[in-house]
Amino acid sequence: MSDNGFGGDLYTISDESGNDFVLEHVDTIELGGIFYMAFIPAEFENDDDEADFIIFKVENEGGEDVLVAIEDDELLDDLFERFMVRIFDDDDEEEN
């Protein structure tokens, strides 16, 4: 992994209050025919002990893909574990 982040695409997300946040795309997985995208804040410092993933479900509304918050805690936990395995497996392969 590089020192300047994951190297993913940047997305600007607006919350319900109209506040914009820049997020860096980390990975996308498909589970049961549904796509989920994981992000970290673009301002993430590699010196931080932890960076929480922000995971969204991708839904198609009116022919356009939109990111939707996931409210199911069990699903979020499962997705988090899946993303962690994929990311750390990729890191292990890069080191070899």
KOLGU-4560 file (N, C-alpha, C; in nm, 3 decimals, padded with zeros to 5 digits):
<recs>
<n_xx: 00.085 n_yy: -00.117 n_zz: 00.000 ca_xx: 00.000 ca_yy: 00.000 ca_zz: 00.000 c_xx: 00.090 c_yy: 00.123 c_zz: 00.000 mol: A seq: 1 type: MET>
<n_xx: 00.057 n_yy: 00.222 n_zz: -00.079 ca_xx: 00.140 ca_yy: 00.341 ca_zz: -00.088 c_xx: 00.120 c_yy: 00.429 c_zz: 00.035 mol: A seq: 2 type: SER>
<n_xx: 00.215 n_yy: 00.521 n_zz: 00.054 ca_xx: 00.208 ca_yy: 00.611 ca_zz: 00.169 c_xx: 00.103 c_yy: 00.720 c_zz: 00.153 mol: A seq: 3 type: ASP>
<n_xx: 00.051 n_yy: 00.739 n_zz: 00.034 ca_xx: -00.044 ca_yy: 00.848 ca_zz: 00.013 c_xx: -00.186 c_yy: 00.797 c_zz: -00.010 mol: A seq: 4 type: ASN>
<n_xx: -00.224 n_yy: 00.691 n_zz: 00.056 ca_xx: -00.361 ca_yy: 00.642 ca_zz: 00.049 c_xx: -00.372 c_yy: 00.516 c_zz: -00.032 mol: A seq: 5 type: GLY>
<n_xx: -00.494 n_yy: 00.482 n_zz: -00.067 ca_xx: -00.522 ca_yy: 00.359 ca_zz: -00.140 c_xx: -00.512 c_yy: 00.377 c_zz: -00.290 mol: A seq: 6 type: PHE>
<n_xx: -00.509 n_yy: 00.501 n_zz: -00.337 ca_xx: -00.499 ca_yy: 00.525 ca_zz: -00.480 c_xx: -00.631 c_yy: 00.511 c_zz: -00.553 mol: A seq: 7 type: GLY>
<n_xx: -00.742 n_yy: 00.511 n_zz: -00.479 ca_xx: -00.872 ca_yy: 00.496 ca_zz: -00.542 c_xx: -00.928 c_yy: 00.627 c_zz: -00.591 mol: A seq: 8 type: GLY>
<n_xx: -01.040 n_yy: 00.618 n_zz: -00.657 ca_xx: -01.110 ca_yy: 00.736 ca_zz: -00.706 c_xx: -01.168 c_yy: 00.814 c_zz: -00.590 mol: A seq: 9 type: ASP>
<n_xx: -01.179 n_yy: 00.945 n_zz: -00.608 ca_xx: -01.238 ca_yy: 01.030 ca_zz: -00.507 c_xx: -01.384 c_yy: 01.059 c_zz: -00.543 mol: A seq: 10 type: LEU>
<n_xx: -01.469 n_yy: 01.055 n_zz: -00.441 ca_xx: -01.612 ca_yy: 01.082 ca_zz: -00.456 c_xx: -01.649 c_yy: 01.191 c_zz: -00.356 mol: A seq: 11 type: TYR>
<n_xx: -01.733 n_yy: 01.283 n_zz: -00.398 ca_xx: -01.787 ca_yy: 01.382 ca_zz: -00.306 c_xx: -01.928 c_yy: 01.339 c_zz: -00.271 mol: A seq: 12 type: THR>
<n_xx: -01.953 n_yy: 01.319 n_zz: -00.142 ca_xx: -02.081 ca_yy: 01.272 ca_zz: -00.091 c_xx: -02.144 c_yy: 01.384 c_zz: -00.009 mol: A seq: 13 type: ILE>
<n_xx: -02.274 n_yy: 01.408 n_zz: -00.029 ca_xx: -02.345 ca_yy: 01.507 ca_zz: 00.051 c_xx: -02.437 c_yy: 01.437 c_zz: 00.150 mol: A seq: 14 type: SER>
<n_xx: -02.437 n_yy: 01.485 n_zz: 00.274 ca_xx: -02.528 ca_yy: 01.428 ca_zz: 00.373 c_xx: -02.662 c_yy: 01.501 c_zz: 00.369 mol: A seq: 15 type: ASP>
<n_xx: -02.753 n_yy: 01.460 n_zz: 00.458 ca_xx: -02.888 ca_yy: 01.519 ca_zz: 00.458 c_xx: -02.886 c_yy: 01.669 c_zz: 00.487 mol: A seq: 16 type: GLU>
<n_xx: -02.783 n_yy: 01.716 n_zz: 00.554 ca_xx: -02.773 ca_yy: 01.858 ca_zz: 00.590 c_xx: -02.705 c_yy: 01.940 c_zz: 00.481 mol: A seq: 17 type: SER>
<n_xx: -02.664 n_yy: 01.875 n_zz: 00.374 ca_xx: -02.598 ca_yy: 01.947 ca_zz: 00.265 c_xx: -02.449 c_yy: 01.961 c_zz: 00.281 mol: A seq: 18 type: GLY>
<n_xx: -02.391 n_yy: 01.898 n_zz: 00.382 ca_xx: -02.246 ca_yy: 01.900 ca_zz: 00.402 c_xx: -02.180 c_yy: 01.803 c_zz: 00.305 mol: A seq: 19 type: ASN>
<n_xx: -02.074 n_yy: 01.848 n_zz: 00.239 ca_xx: -02.001 ca_yy: 01.763 ca_zz: 00.145 c_xx: -01.880 c_yy: 01.700 c_zz: 00.212 mol: A seq: 20 type: ASP>
<n_xx: -01.855 n_yy: 01.574 n_zz: 00.177 ca_xx: -01.740 ca_yy: 01.500 ca_zz: 00.227 c_xx: -01.671 c_yy: 01.435 c_zz: 00.109 mol: A seq: 21 type: PHE>
<n_xx: -01.540 n_yy: 01.444 n_zz: 00.104 ca_xx: -01.464 ca_yy: 01.378 ca_zz: -00.001 c_xx: -01.418 c_yy: 01.244 c_zz: 00.054 mol: A seq: 22 type: VAL>
<n_xx: -01.452 n_yy: 01.137 n_zz: -00.019 ca_xx: -01.418 ca_yy: 01.001 ca_zz: 00.021 c_xx: -01.335 c_yy: 00.936 c_zz: -00.087 mol: A seq: 23 type: LEU>
<n_xx: -01.243 n_yy: 00.850 n_zz: -00.044 ca_xx: -01.160 ca_yy: 00.775 ca_zz: -00.137 c_xx: -01.213 c_yy: 00.632 c_zz: -00.147 mol: A seq: 24 type: GLU>
<n_xx: -01.240 n_yy: 00.588 n_zz: -00.270 ca_xx: -01.290 ca_yy: 00.454 ca_zz: -00.294 c_xx: -01.179 c_yy: 00.353 c_zz: -00.268 mol: A seq: 25 type: HIS>
<n_xx: -01.208 n_yy: 00.254 n_zz: -00.185 ca_xx: -01.111 ca_yy: 00.153 ca_zz: -00.148 c_xx: -01.133 c_yy: 00.024 c_zz: -00.226 mol: A seq: 26 type: VAL>
<n_xx: -01.259 n_yy: -00.021 n_zz: -00.233 ca_xx: -01.289 ca_yy: -00.149 ca_zz: -00.297 c_xx: -01.439 c_yy: -00.160 c_zz: -00.319 mol: A seq: 27 type: ASP>
<n_xx: -01.475 n_yy: -00.248 n_zz: -00.410 ca_xx: -01.616 ca_yy: -00.281 ca_zz: -00.437 c_xx: -01.630 c_yy: -00.431 c_zz: -00.437 mol: A seq: 28 type: THR>
<n_xx: -01.736 n_yy: -00.480 n_zz: -00.372 ca_xx: -01.764 ca_yy: -00.623 ca_zz: -00.377 c_xx: -01.909 c_yy: -00.644 c_zz: -00.416 mol: A seq: 29 type: ILE>
<n_xx: -01.935 n_yy: -00.764 n_zz: -00.469 ca_xx: -02.071 ca_yy: -00.804 ca_zz: -00.503 c_xx: -02.111 c_yy: -00.915 c_zz: -00.409 mol: A seq: 30 type: GLU>
<n_xx: -02.229 n_yy: -00.902 n_zz: -00.352 ca_xx: -02.279 ca_yy: -01.003 ca_zz: -00.259 c_xx: -02.427 c_yy: -01.022 c_zz: -00.290 mol: A seq: 31 type: LEU>
<n_xx: -02.463 n_yy: -01.141 n_zz: -00.334 ca_xx: -02.602 ca_yy: -01.170 ca_zz: -00.365 c_xx: -02.657 c_yy: -01.083 c_zz: -00.477 mol: A seq: 32 type: GLY>
<n_xx: -02.572 n_yy: -01.050 n_zz: -00.575 ca_xx: -02.616 ca_yy: -00.969 ca_zz: -00.687 c_xx: -02.625 c_yy: -00.820 c_zz: -00.658 mol: A seq: 33 type: GLY>
<n_xx: -02.581 n_yy: -00.779 n_zz: -00.539 ca_xx: -02.584 ca_yy: -00.638 ca_zz: -00.499 c_xx: -02.440 c_yy: -00.592 c_zz: -00.482 mol: A seq: 34 type: ILE>
<n_xx: -02.411 n_yy: -00.472 n_zz: -00.532 ca_xx: -02.277 ca_yy: -00.416 ca_zz: -00.518 c_xx: -02.269 c_yy: -00.326 c_zz: -00.396 mol: A seq: 35 type: PHE>
<n_xx: -02.154 n_yy: -00.336 n_zz: -00.327 ca_xx: -02.126 ca_yy: -00.255 ca_zz: -00.210 c_xx: -01.989 c_yy: -00.190 c_zz: -00.230 mol: A seq: 36 type: TYR>
<n_xx: -01.978 n_yy: -00.064 n_zz: -00.193 ca_xx: -01.853 ca_yy: 00.010 ca_zz: -00.210 c_xx: -01.802 c_yy: 00.056 c_zz: -00.074 mol: A seq: 37 type: MET>
<n_xx: -01.671 n_yy: 00.039 n_zz: -00.052 ca_xx: -01.608 ca_yy: 00.083 ca_zz: 00.073 c_xx: -01.523 c_yy: 00.206 c_zz: 00.045 mol: A seq: 38 type: ALA>
<n_xx: -01.529 n_yy: 00.301 n_zz: 00.137 ca_xx: -01.455 ca_yy: 00.426 ca_zz: 00.127 c_xx: -01.385 c_yy: 00.456 c_zz: 00.258 mol: A seq: 39 type: PHE>
<n_xx: -01.284 n_yy: 00.542 n_zz: 00.250 ca_xx: -01.225 ca_yy: 00.604 ca_zz: 00.368 c_xx: -01.229 c_yy: 00.755 c_zz: 00.343 mol: A seq: 40 type: ILE>
<n_xx: -01.225 n_yy: 00.835 n_zz: 00.449 ca_xx: -01.218 ca_yy: 00.980 ca_zz: 00.428 c_xx: -01.092 c_yy: 01.015 c_zz: 00.350 mol: A seq: 41 type: PRO>
<n_xx: -01.102 n_yy: 01.105 n_zz: 00.255 ca_xx: -00.986 ca_yy: 01.142 ca_zz: 00.172 c_xx: -00.876 c_yy: 01.204 c_zz: 00.256 mol: A seq: 42 type: ALA>
<n_xx: -00.911 n_yy: 01.262 n_zz: 00.370 ca_xx: -00.813 ca_yy: 01.325 ca_zz: 00.456 c_xx: -00.747 c_yy: 01.225 c_zz: 00.551 mol: A seq: 43 type: GLU>
<n_xx: -00.769 n_yy: 01.098 n_zz: 00.530 ca_xx: -00.714 ca_yy: 00.993 ca_zz: 00.616 c_xx: -00.562 c_yy: 01.006 c_zz: 00.624 mol: A seq: 44 type: PHE>
<n_xx: -00.512 n_yy: 01.008 n_zz: 00.746 ca_xx: -00.369 ca_yy: 01.013 ca_zz: 00.770 c_xx: -00.320 c_yy: 00.872 c_zz: 00.797 mol: A seq: 45 type: GLU>
<n_xx: -00.217 n_yy: 00.830 n_zz: 00.727 ca_xx: -00.163 ca_yy: 00.695 ca_zz: 00.748 c_xx: -00.109 c_yy: 00.676 c_zz: 00.889 mol: A seq: 46 type: ASN>
<n_xx: -00.083 n_yy: 00.787 n_zz: 00.960 ca_xx: -00.034 ca_yy: 00.777 ca_zz: 01.098 c_xx: -00.146 c_yy: 00.740 c_zz: 01.195 mol: A seq: 47 type: ASP>
<n_xx: -00.272 n_yy: 00.755 n_zz: 01.153 ca_xx: -00.384 ca_yy: 00.720 ca_zz: 01.240 c_xx: -00.380 c_yy: 00.571 c_zz: 01.270 mol: A seq: 48 type: ASP>
<n_xx: -00.417 n_yy: 00.535 n_zz: 01.393 ca_xx: -00.421 ca_yy: 00.394 ca_zz: 01.431 c_xx: -00.527 c_yy: 00.319 c_zz: 01.353 mol: A seq: 49 type: ASP>
<n_xx: -00.640 n_yy: 00.382 n_zz: 01.329 ca_xx: -00.750 ca_yy: 00.317 ca_zz: 01.259 c_xx: -00.817 c_yy: 00.417 c_zz: 01.166 mol: A seq: 50 type: GLU>
<n_xx: -00.866 n_yy: 00.365 n_zz: 01.056 ca_xx: -00.952 ca_yy: 00.445 ca_zz: 00.969 c_xx: -01.076 c_yy: 00.361 c_zz: 00.945 mol: A seq: 51 type: ALA>
<n_xx: -01.189 n_yy: 00.413 n_zz: 00.982 ca_xx: -01.312 ca_yy: 00.339 ca_zz: 00.964 c_xx: -01.355 c_yy: 00.344 c_zz: 00.818 mol: A seq: 52 type: ASP>
<n_xx: -01.401 n_yy: 00.230 n_zz: 00.771 ca_xx: -01.460 ca_yy: 00.225 ca_zz: 00.638 c_xx: -01.599 c_yy: 00.284 c_zz: 00.644 mol: A seq: 53 type: PHE>
<n_xx: -01.636 n_yy: 00.345 n_zz: 00.536 ca_xx: -01.774 ca_yy: 00.389 ca_zz: 00.516 c_xx: -01.823 c_yy: 00.304 c_zz: 00.400 mol: A seq: 54 type: ILE>
<n_xx: -01.925 n_yy: 00.224 n_zz: 00.425 ca_xx: -01.972 ca_yy: 00.128 ca_zz: 00.326 c_xx: -02.112 c_yy: 00.168 c_zz: 00.279 mol: A seq: 55 type: ILE>
<n_xx: -02.129 n_yy: 00.173 n_zz: 00.148 ca_xx: -02.258 ca_yy: 00.205 ca_zz: 00.089 c_xx: -02.304 c_yy: 00.092 c_zz: -00.003 mol: A seq: 56 type: PHE>
<n_xx: -02.434 n_yy: 00.079 n_zz: -00.014 ca_xx: -02.496 ca_yy: -00.010 ca_zz: -00.110 c_xx: -02.517 c_yy: 00.071 c_zz: -00.238 mol: A seq: 57 type: LYS>
<n_xx: -02.496 n_yy: 00.009 n_zz: -00.353 ca_xx: -02.518 ca_yy: 00.075 ca_zz: -00.481 c_xx: -02.656 c_yy: 00.035 c_zz: -00.531 mol: A seq: 58 type: VAL>
<n_xx: -02.741 n_yy: 00.134 n_zz: -00.553 ca_xx: -02.875 ca_yy: 00.109 ca_zz: -00.607 c_xx: -02.893 c_yy: 00.191 c_zz: -00.733 mol: A seq: 59 type: GLU>
<n_xx: -02.974 n_yy: 00.139 n_zz: -00.824 ca_xx: -03.003 ca_yy: 00.210 ca_zz: -00.947 c_xx: -03.137 c_yy: 00.280 c_zz: -00.933 mol: A seq: 60 type: ASN>
<n_xx: -03.135 n_yy: 00.411 n_zz: -00.944 ca_xx: -03.257 ca_yy: 00.490 ca_zz: -00.936 c_xx: -03.269 c_yy: 00.575 c_zz: -01.062 mol: A seq: 61 type: GLU>
<n_xx: -03.371 n_yy: 00.546 n_zz: -01.140 ca_xx: -03.393 ca_yy: 00.622 ca_zz: -01.263 c_xx: -03.280 c_yy: 00.609 c_zz: -01.362 mol: A seq: 62 type: GLY>
<n_xx: -03.216 n_yy: 00.492 n_zz: -01.367 ca_xx: -03.108 ca_yy: 00.470 ca_zz: -01.461 c_xx: -02.973 c_yy: 00.521 c_zz: -01.413 mol: A seq: 63 type: GLY>
<n_xx: -02.967 n_yy: 00.570 n_zz: -01.292 ca_xx: -02.842 ca_yy: 00.623 ca_zz: -01.238 c_xx: -02.806 c_yy: 00.550 c_zz: -01.109 mol: A seq: 64 type: GLU>
<n_xx: -02.678 n_yy: 00.514 n_zz: -01.094 ca_xx: -02.633 ca_yy: 00.449 ca_zz: -00.971 c_xx: -02.619 c_yy: 00.553 c_zz: -00.861 mol: A seq: 65 type: ASP>
<n_xx: -02.675 n_yy: 00.519 n_zz: -00.744 ca_xx: -02.663 ca_yy: 00.606 ca_zz: -00.627 c_xx: -02.613 c_yy: 00.523 c_zz: -00.509 mol: A seq: 66 type: VAL>
<n_xx: -02.546 n_yy: 00.590 n_zz: -00.417 ca_xx: -02.495 ca_yy: 00.524 ca_zz: -00.297 c_xx: -02.596 c_yy: 00.543 c_zz: -00.185 mol: A seq: 67 type: LEU>
<n_xx: -02.631 n_yy: 00.432 n_zz: -00.120 ca_xx: -02.734 ca_yy: 00.432 ca_zz: -00.017 c_xx: -02.675 c_yy: 00.380 c_zz: 00.113 mol: A seq: 68 type: VAL>
<n_xx: -02.706 n_yy: 00.448 n_zz: 00.222 ca_xx: -02.659 ca_yy: 00.405 ca_zz: 00.354 c_xx: -02.718 c_yy: 00.268 c_zz: 00.388 mol: A seq: 69 type: ALA>
<n_xx: -02.640 n_yy: 00.188 n_zz: 00.460 ca_xx: -02.683 ca_yy: 00.055 ca_zz: 00.504 c_xx: -02.716 c_yy: 00.064 c_zz: 00.652 mol: A seq: 70 type: ILE>
<n_xx: -02.837 n_yy: 00.024 n_zz: 00.687 ca_xx: -02.881 ca_yy: 00.035 ca_zz: 00.826 c_xx: -02.878 c_yy: -00.097 c_zz: 00.902 mol: A seq: 71 type: GLU>
<n_xx: -02.854 n_yy: -00.208 n_zz: 00.832 ca_xx: -02.849 ca_yy: -00.340 ca_zz: 00.893 c_xx: -02.710 c_yy: -00.363 c_zz: 00.952 mol: A seq: 72 type: ASP>
<n_xx: -02.698 n_yy: -00.362 n_zz: 01.086 ca_xx: -02.569 ca_yy: -00.376 ca_zz: 01.152 c_xx: -02.501 c_yy: -00.509 c_zz: 01.123 mol: A seq: 73 type: ASP>
<n_xx: -02.578 n_yy: -00.616 n_zz: 01.114 ca_xx: -02.519 ca_yy: -00.748 ca_zz: 01.084 c_xx: -02.460 c_yy: -00.748 c_zz: 00.945 mol: A seq: 74 type: GLU>
<n_xx: -02.531 n_yy: -00.691 n_zz: 00.848 ca_xx: -02.480 ca_yy: -00.682 ca_zz: 00.712 c_xx: -02.354 c_yy: -00.597 c_zz: 00.708 mol: A seq: 75 type: LEU>
<n_xx: -02.355 n_yy: -00.484 n_zz: 00.778 ca_xx: -02.236 ca_yy: -00.398 ca_zz: 00.782 c_xx: -02.115 c_yy: -00.472 c_zz: 00.840 mol: A seq: 76 type: LEU>
<n_xx: -02.136 n_yy: -00.547 n_zz: 00.948 ca_xx: -02.027 ca_yy: -00.624 ca_zz: 01.009 c_xx: -01.973 c_yy: -00.727 c_zz: 00.910 mol: A seq: 77 type: ASP>
<n_xx: -02.062 n_yy: -00.796 n_zz: 00.840 ca_xx: -02.022 ca_yy: -00.896 ca_zz: 00.742 c_xx: -01.943 c_yy: -00.831 c_zz: 00.628 mol: A seq: 78 type: ASP>
<n_xx: -01.994 n_yy: -00.720 n_zz: 00.578 ca_xx: -01.925 ca_yy: -00.650 ca_zz: 00.469 c_xx: -01.789 c_yy: -00.598 c_zz: 00.514 mol: A seq: 79 type: LEU>
<n_xx: -01.782 n_yy: -00.545 n_zz: 00.634 ca_xx: -01.654 ca_yy: -00.495 ca_zz: 00.687 c_xx: -01.551 c_yy: -00.607 c_zz: 00.687 mol: A seq: 80 type: PHE>
<n_xx: -01.588 n_yy: -00.723 n_zz: 00.738 ca_xx: -01.496 ca_yy: -00.837 ca_zz: 00.744 c_xx: -01.452 c_yy: -00.878 c_zz: 00.604 mol: A seq: 81 type: GLU>
<n_xx: -01.546 n_yy: -00.881 n_zz: 00.511 ca_xx: -01.512 ca_yy: -00.918 ca_zz: 00.373 c_xx: -01.414 c_yy: -00.820 c_zz: 00.310 mol: A seq: 82 type: ARG>
<n_xx: -01.438 n_yy: -00.690 n_zz: 00.331 ca_xx: -01.347 ca_yy: -00.590 ca_zz: 00.277 c_xx: -01.209 c_yy: -00.603 c_zz: 00.341 mol: A seq: 83 type: PHE>
<n_xx: -01.203 n_yy: -00.624 n_zz: 00.471 ca_xx: -01.075 ca_yy: -00.637 ca_zz: 00.540 c_xx: -00.994 c_yy: -00.754 c_zz: 00.486 mol: A seq: 84 type: MET>
<n_xx: -01.060 n_yy: -00.867 n_zz: 00.465 ca_xx: -00.991 ca_yy: -00.985 ca_zz: 00.412 c_xx: -00.935 c_yy: -00.954 c_zz: 00.274 mol: A seq: 85 type: VAL>
<n_xx: -01.016 n_yy: -00.891 n_zz: 00.189 ca_xx: -00.970 ca_yy: -00.860 ca_zz: 00.053 c_xx: -00.853 c_yy: -00.762 c_zz: 00.055 mol: A seq: 86 type: ARG>
<n_xx: -00.861 n_yy: -00.660 n_zz: 00.137 ca_xx: -00.757 ca_yy: -00.557 ca_zz: 00.140 c_xx: -00.627 c_yy: -00.615 c_zz: 00.195 mol: A seq: 87 type: ILE>
<n_xx: -00.635 n_yy: -00.691 n_zz: 00.303 ca_xx: -00.513 ca_yy: -00.745 ca_zz: 00.361 c_xx: -00.457 c_yy: -00.859 c_zz: 00.278 mol: A seq: 88 type: PHE>
<n_xx: -00.541 n_yy: -00.935 n_zz: 00.208 ca_xx: -00.491 ca_yy: -01.035 ca_zz: 00.115 c_xx: -00.414 c_yy: -00.969 c_zz: 00.002 mol: A seq: 89 type: ASP>
<n_xx: -00.464 n_yy: -00.855 n_zz: -00.049 ca_xx: -00.394 ca_yy: -00.781 ca_zz: -00.154 c_xx: -00.260 c_yy: -00.730 c_zz: -00.103 mol: A seq: 90 type: ASP>
<n_xx: -00.255 n_yy: -00.680 n_zz: 00.021 ca_xx: -00.129 ca_yy: -00.631 ca_zz: 00.079 c_xx: -00.029 c_yy: -00.744 c_zz: 00.092 mol: A seq: 91 type: ASP>
<n_xx: -00.074 n_yy: -00.862 n_zz: 00.135 ca_xx: 00.016 ca_yy: -00.976 ca_zz: 00.151 c_xx: 00.074 c_yy: -01.018 c_zz: 00.016 mol: A seq: 92 type: ASP>
<n_xx: -00.007 n_yy: -01.017 n_zz: -00.091 ca_xx: 00.039 ca_yy: -01.054 ca_zz: -00.224 c_xx: 00.141 c_yy: -00.954 c_zz: -00.275 mol: A seq: 93 type: GLU>
<n_xx: 00.123 n_yy: -00.823 n_zz: -00.247 ca_xx: 00.217 ca_yy: -00.721 ca_zz: -00.293 c_xx: 00.352 c_yy: -00.736 c_zz: -00.226 mol: A seq: 94 type: GLU>
<n_xx: 00.356 n_yy: -00.783 n_zz: -00.101 ca_xx: 00.482 ca_yy: -00.798 ca_zz: -00.029 c_xx: 00.562 c_yy: -00.916 c_zz: -00.078 mol: A seq: 95 type: GLU>
<n_xx: 00.499 n_yy: -01.017 n_zz: -00.137 ca_xx: 00.571 ca_yy: -01.137 ca_zz: -00.182 c_xx: 00.632 c_yy: -01.121 c_zz: -00.317 mol: A seq: 96 type: ASN>
</recs>
